[in-house]
Structures are given as C-alpha cells and as structure tokens.
C-alpha cells in the first residue's frame, strides 16, 4: 500500500517504474542474504559488520533521514488533500479554519498519527495497514473511472505518447522514494512465523509485484486522462466540485495518516540503536516520539513543495539504501569476483546507483510536483483554443460530467 500510494504522486514518472521495482525486489532479498552471511539482524548491524563504524554511522543517518522526510511529505499531502475535501462540506468556504492546511496537519497529528506512533509493537498497526490497503483500492477505482469518463474530453498534449525522453533517468530518484522499504525490511523479516530466505523471497515477490501492478495502473490511468498536463499529485488535476474525486482525496489523505506511524517506528528505532543501544524506557520512548513528530510537523507546516521533497529524499537517502549499500555489503561478504556469477547483478546495481546519484548532481532539480490550485490542462487548452463551451467551462469551474 505504501508503494502504491507514493506512486500516486508520481504518475508522470511512468518510465523506469518496472526497472526500479525489479531492482528493489532483488536488493531486498540481497539485504537479508547479507544479514544471514554476516549473522546480523538489522540493516545497521549488517553495514557495521562489513564497513565498520563509519559505514554504520552513514547508514544510520540515511535510515533516519529517509523515513523522516517521508513523514514530512505525508503531512504535506494530508494538509493539501483534506482541505479540499472539507471545502465540499456545506457551509465551509474559503477562510474557514477547516480549509487551512496548517490546522488540518496539526489536528491529524494530534488526533491520529501521534497516538498511533506511540505504540511500541509494530504488529499492533496491522489493522491500520489493512485499512490503508483498502483505501488504496478505493483510490485506484476512482482514478480508473475518471480516466474512462473524463479522459476522452481532454485533447492529448503534444508528444503525449513518446515512450521515453533523454531525462527519463531522473524518474529513478522519485521511483526509488516510492518503492524503497529496505529501512524496515529486517523488522518485517523478523516478524515472519518462519523467517527463512525462501519465505522472505516469496513475501518480497508478492509484495513488490502487487505494488508495482497497482502503481502502474495509477500511473497509466492518471497520465492517460491528462497526458502531459498531469500535475505531480494526480488529484490536483480534478475539479474541486467533483464528488468522486473528493471521495478519492479523502481516501488518499486518510491513507497518508495511517501510513505515517510506520515511518515513525523506523526513525525511533534508529535513534534507539545509535544512542540507547536498542533499549528505550517508557519515558524515553514517549519523549523521542514527541520530538520526532514535532520536528516533522514543524517542517511540513513551513514547507509545501512536495516535488523537491520526493526527489531529494530519493537521491540522497533511497538510492544509497536501495542500490548501493545492499550490493556493496553482499559483494564484500560473498566469495568470488565482482563481475562473475551471482555477483554480477549486485555489481550492476551498485554501478547503477552511483550513476543515478551523479546524474542528479549534474542536472537541475525538477520542481514540478509542487502545490497547484488550478487545472493546468484547462489553462493550456484555453491558450491553444481547444476548449469549447460544450467541453469544459474553466471560468465557471464546472464540467458537464460533474
């Protein structure tokens, strides 16, 4: 559910999706294989056993940074999405406190994400995760239905169906953000009834396969509807008075709230391992949780451009955790040459990760996935003179379908 929901923000980054997922699938298994070879049971301890204290500190910083920035992005999405839902309530208009993203973020934090994050046992979030998966299905249905009903009314943009472009590799950073789950893989591996490599491989194949299938449908349906006019967050494309889209926005916002605590668990565990040797008293548990959530909330209240958050988190945290460290650890622990036998794939993944990071430093950042308050496809088509009164009436903010 987490992977699919993250990809809802990046439906324009369809290129590279399957390659990123195949790489993730292999590197997750690689990570646990490295743990078995070294006799370790966490990502941090694996890196510590292979690269010493410096490697341990670097991966600890990355493991904290990735879920922490993810928590910020979830808050941004919650604030931007649920405010539009509340606007559909009769009597709630511009200026109402329910339409203020700061208020929505604060209330969702105090009422939901903070209480859920205070749990010590991740297994207690099982029902919450199930709810998130059901909401993902509802969002998927919403986007697919609108692709069938709204898509034919919007003329395609120029070069809308060009399969790939020179800068397609930049999508890898955002895709890495969307699909990485390495930072909590050992936690999930340890929770299996039979924590064996074969059972872990099965869980990984099913989880990643279902996530890429759902996210591919999201990406295809979202892009097919609006083509190159698609905003980074797909629900920004629909009218605010579209009831079906409003339902989808509600499910999307709630999904972010229910996924938030999983990331808080990881950040807290990293702090616990680095500073408290893995043991937190009840008081320390509460204090650290409050500090983490307060910091994430404060940043999300003052920063609202989701695009930079996704891309920076992908290239600075996700790519090293997903491409570089699992491959490097396995290559150092395994016998044989790097470019022979089963080590060949690990070597390719390692080189690919380094290349993507270098590419990001050479080309300017993509800030497309920022908050928008209009329908860019309407504006573009108005300028091209392709909207008629019988199609879309942008000035009135209505559509014959709604």
C-alpha positions in Angstrom: 0.0 0.0 0.0 2.8 2.4 0.8 4.5 1.9 -2.5 1.3 2.3 -4.5 0.3 5.5 -2.6 3.7 7.0 -3.1 3.4 6.4 -6.8 0.1 8.3 -6.9 2.2 11.4 -6.6 4.4 10.5 -9.5 2.1 9.3 -12.2 4.1 11.3 -14.7 7.2 9.3 -13.9 6.0 6.1 -15.5 9.3 5.5 -17.2 11.7 3.4 -15.1 9.0 2.1 -12.8 9.4 -1.5 -13.7 13.2 -1.3 -13.7 13.2 0.3 -10.2 10.8 -2.3 -8.9 12.8 -5.2 -10.3 16.0 -3.8 -8.7 14.2 -3.3 -5.4 12.9 -6.8 -5.4 16.4 -8.2 -5.9 18.1 -5.9 -3.5 15.6 -6.6 -0.6 16.4 -10.3 -0.9 20.1 -9.4 -1.2 19.9 -7.4 2.0 18.6 -10.4 4.0 21.1 -12.7 2.4 23.8 -10.3 3.5 22.4 -10.4 7.0 22.5 -14.2 7.0 26.1 -14.3 5.8 27.2 -11.9 8.5 24.9 -13.2 11.3 23.3 -9.8 11.8 19.6 -9.0 12.2 19.3 -5.3 11.2 20.4 -3.1 8.3 22.7 -1.0 10.7 24.4 -4.1 12.1 24.9 -5.5 8.7 26.7 -2.4 7.5 28.7 -2.2 10.7 30.0 -5.7 10.3 31.1 -5.0 6.7 32.2 -1.4 6.7 32.9 -0.6 10.3 31.8 2.3 12.5 31.9 4.9 9.7 29.6 2.8 7.5 27.4 2.2 10.5 27.0 6.0 11.1 26.4 6.8 7.5 23.7 4.1 7.0 22.1 5.1 10.4 21.9 8.7 9.2 20.3 7.6 5.9 17.9 5.3 7.7 16.8 8.2 9.8 16.7 10.7 7.0 14.6 8.7 4.6 11.5 7.9 6.9 11.8 11.4 8.5 11.5 13.2 5.2 8.8 10.7 4.2 6.8 11.8 7.3 7.1 15.4 6.2 5.8 14.5 2.7 2.9 12.6 4.3 1.9 15.7 6.3 2.2 17.9 3.2 -0.1 15.6 1.3 -2.6 15.3 4.2 -2.8 19.1 4.5 -3.2 19.8 0.8 -5.6 16.9 0.2 -8.0 17.0 3.1 -8.5 20.8 2.9 -10.1 20.3 -0.5 -12.3 17.6 1.0 -13.5 19.9 3.8 -14.3 22.6 1.2 -17.1 20.3 -0.1 -18.9 20.4 3.3 -21.9 22.7 3.1 -21.1 26.0 4.9 -17.3 25.5 4.7 -15.8 28.0 2.3 -12.5 29.9 1.8 -11.4 31.4 5.1 -12.9 28.6 7.2 -10.4 27.0 9.6 -11.0 23.6 8.0 -9.6 24.9 4.8 -6.3 25.9 6.4 -3.6 23.3 5.7 -1.8 24.2 9.0 -4.8 23.4 11.1 -5.5 20.1 9.2 -1.9 19.0 9.7 -1.9 19.8 13.4 -5.2 18.1 14.1 -4.4 15.0 12.1 -1.1 14.8 14.0 -2.6 15.3 17.5 -5.7 13.1 16.9 -4.3 10.2 14.8 -0.6 10.0 13.8 0.8 10.8 17.3 -1.3 8.2 19.2 -0.6 5.5 16.6 3.1 6.3 16.6 3.3 5.9 20.4 2.8 2.1 20.1 5.9 0.1 20.9 4.9 -3.0 18.9 4.7 -2.6 15.1 2.3 -5.6 15.0 -0.4 -3.5 16.6 -0.6 -1.5 13.4 -1.8 -4.5 11.4 -5.4 -3.3 11.3 -4.3 0.2 10.3 -2.2 -1.2 7.5 -5.2 -3.3 6.3 -7.3 -0.1 6.2 -4.6 1.6 4.2 -4.7 -1.2 1.6 -8.5 -1.0 1.3 -8.3 2.8 0.8 -5.6 2.2 -1.9 -8.1 0.0 -3.8 -10.8 2.8 -3.5 -8.3 5.4 -4.8 -7.4 3.1 -7.7 -11.0 2.7 -8.7 -11.5 6.5 -8.5 -8.6 7.2 -10.9 -9.6 4.5 -13.4 -13.2 5.6 -13.5 -12.2 9.2 -14.2 -9.8 8.0 -16.9 -12.7 6.5 -18.7 -15.2 9.3 -18.2 -13.0 12.5 -18.2 -10.1 11.4 -20.3 -11.9 11.5 -23.7 -13.0 15.1 -23.0 -9.4 16.3 -22.8 -7.3 16.5 -26.0 -3.9 15.0 -25.7 -0.9 17.2 -25.3 1.9 17.4 -27.9 4.1 14.3 -28.0 1.9 12.8 -25.3 2.8 9.2 -26.1 6.5 9.5 -26.6 7.7 6.4 -24.6 10.9 7.8 -23.2 13.0 11.0 -23.3 16.6 11.9 -22.6 15.9 12.8 -18.9 13.9 9.7 -18.1 16.6 8.6 -15.8 15.6 11.4 -13.4 12.5 9.4 -12.6 14.6 6.8 -10.9 15.1 9.1 -7.9 11.4 9.5 -7.4 10.6 5.9 -8.1 13.3 4.9 -5.5 11.5 7.0 -3.0 8.2 5.4 -3.8 9.3 1.8 -3.7 12.0 1.5 -1.1 11.2 -0.5 2.0 14.8 -1.6 2.9 14.9 0.5 6.0 12.3 -1.7 7.7 12.9 -5.0 5.9 14.7 -6.6 8.8 11.8 -5.6 11.1 9.3 -7.4 8.8 11.6 -10.3 8.2 11.9 -10.9 12.0 8.1 -10.8 12.3 7.6 -13.8 10.0 6.4 -17.0 11.5 9.2 -18.8 9.6 12.0 -16.3 9.0 13.8 -18.2 6.2 15.2 -16.9 3.0 12.7 -18.8 0.9 9.7 -17.5 2.8 11.2 -14.0 2.7 11.7 -14.2 -1.1 8.0 -15.2 -1.5 6.8 -12.3 0.6 9.1 -10.0 -1.3 8.0 -11.2 -4.7 4.3 -10.9 -3.8 4.5 -7.6 -2.1 6.7 -5.8 -4.7 4.8 -7.4 -7.6 1.4 -6.3 -6.3 2.7 -2.8 -5.5 4.2 -2.3 -9.0 0.9 -3.6 -10.6 -1.2 -1.2 -8.6 1.2 1.7 -9.1 1.4 1.1 -12.8 -2.4 1.3 -13.1 -2.3 4.5 -11.1 0.4 6.0 -13.4 -1.2 4.8 -16.6 -4.8 5.9 -15.7 -3.6 9.3 -14.4 -1.4 10.1 -17.4 -3.9 8.7 -19.9 -6.5 11.2 -18.5 -4.5 14.4 -18.6 -1.3 13.4 -20.7 1.4 16.0 -20.3 -0.9 18.4 -18.4 -0.8 16.0 -15.5 0.2 17.6 -12.2 2.6 15.8 -10.0 -0.1 14.9 -7.5 -2.8 13.5 -9.7 -5.8 14.7 -7.6 -4.7 18.3 -8.2 -6.0 17.8 -11.8 -9.6 17.2 -10.9 -12.2 19.9 -10.2 -12.8 20.5 -6.5 -16.6 20.0 -7.1 -16.1 16.6 -8.5 -17.7 14.3 -5.9 -15.9 11.2 -7.0 -12.5 12.9 -6.9 -13.4 14.3 -3.5 -14.0 10.8 -2.3 -10.6 9.8 -3.7 -8.9 12.7 -2.0 -10.5 11.7 1.3 -9.2 8.1 1.0 -5.8 9.4 -0.1 -5.5 11.7 2.9 -6.6 9.0 5.4 -4.1 6.6 3.8 -1.3 9.0 4.4 -2.3 9.3 8.1 -2.4 5.5 8.5 1.0 5.0 6.9 2.7 7.8 8.8 3.3 5.7 12.0 5.3 3.0 10.2 7.9 5.6 9.3 8.0 6.9 12.8 8.8 3.4 14.1 11.9 3.3 11.9 13.2 6.7 12.9 12.7 5.9 16.5 14.5 2.5 16.2 17.5 4.2 14.5 17.8 6.7 17.4 17.4 3.8 19.9 20.1 1.8 18.3 22.6 4.6 17.9 22.2 6.4 21.2 20.5 3.9 23.6 21.9 0.5 22.5 18.5 -0.6 21.3 16.8 -0.2 24.7 14.3 2.6 25.4 12.5 3.1 28.7 8.8 4.1 28.5 9.7 7.7 29.3 12.4 7.8 26.6 10.1 6.2 24.1 7.5 8.9 24.6 9.9 11.8 24.6 11.7 10.6 21.4 8.4 10.0 19.6 7.2 13.5 20.6 10.5 15.1 19.4 10.4 13.3 16.0 6.8 14.0 15.3 7.1 17.7 16.4 10.1 18.2 14.2 8.4 16.6 11.1 5.2 18.6 11.7 7.0 21.9 12.1 8.9 21.4 8.8 5.7 20.3 7.0 3.9 23.4 8.2 6.5 25.7 6.8 7.3 23.9 3.6 4.8 22.9 1.0 6.6 21.9 -2.2 6.3 18.1 -2.5 8.4 17.7 -5.6 11.7 18.7 -4.1 10.9 16.6 -1.0 10.3 13.5 -3.2 13.3 13.9 -5.4 15.8 14.9 -2.7 14.7 12.0 -0.5 15.0 9.6 -3.4 18.5 10.6 -4.4 20.0 11.3 -1.0 18.5 8.5 1.0 16.6 6.0 -1.0 19.2 5.3 -3.7 22.0 4.6 -1.3 19.8 2.4 0.9 18.3 0.6 -2.1 21.1 0.4 -4.7 24.4 0.9 -3.1 24.6 -0.5 0.5 22.8 -3.9 -0.1 25.0 -4.6 -3.1 28.2 -3.4 -1.5 27.6 -5.4 1.6 26.8 -8.6 -0.3 29.8 -8.2 -2.6 32.2 -7.8 0.3 30.7 -10.8 2.2 30.5 -13.2 -0.7 33.3 -15.1 -2.4 34.4 -14.7 -6.0 35.0 -11.8 -8.3 32.5 -8.9 -8.5 31.7 -9.4 -12.2 31.3 -13.1 -12.2 28.4 -15.5 -11.3 25.7 -14.2 -9.0 27.9 -11.2 -8.0 27.4 -9.7 -11.5 23.9 -8.5 -10.8 24.9 -6.9 -7.5 27.8 -5.1 -9.3 25.4 -3.8 -11.9 23.0 -2.5 -9.2 25.9 -0.8 -7.4 27.2 0.9 -10.5 23.6 2.0 -11.5 23.1 3.6 -8.1 26.2 5.6 -8.3 25.3 6.7 -11.9 21.9 7.9 -10.8 23.4 10.0 -8.0 25.9 11.5 -10.3 23.2 12.3 -12.8 21.2 14.2 -10.2 24.2 16.4 -9.3 24.7 17.3 -13.0 21.2 18.3 -14.0 19.0 20.8 -12.2 16.3 19.8 -9.8 12.8 19.0 -11.1 10.3 21.1 -9.0 7.2 20.1 -10.9 5.5 18.3 -8.1 4.5 21.4 -6.1 1.2 22.6 -4.9 -1.1 24.0 -7.6 -4.5 25.5 -7.3 -5.7 25.3 -10.9 -6.2 22.7 -13.6 -3.2 23.1 -15.9 -4.8 21.1 -18.6 -7.6 23.7 -18.7 -5.2 26.6 -18.9 -3.1 25.0 -21.6 -6.1 24.1 -23.7 -7.6 27.5 -23.3 -4.4 29.0 -24.7 -4.5 26.6 -27.6 -8.1 27.4 -28.2 -9.1 23.7 -27.9 -11.8 24.1 -25.2 -15.3 24.8 -26.4 -18.4 25.6 -24.3 -19.6 22.1 -24.7 -16.4 20.6 -23.4 -15.0 22.4 -20.3 -16.0 25.7 -18.8 -13.0 26.7 -16.9 -14.2 30.1 -15.9 -17.2 28.6 -14.1 -15.1 25.8 -12.6 -17.7 23.2 -13.8 -17.7 20.2 -16.1 -20.7 18.5 -17.8 -19.6 15.3 -16.1 -19.8 16.6 -12.6 
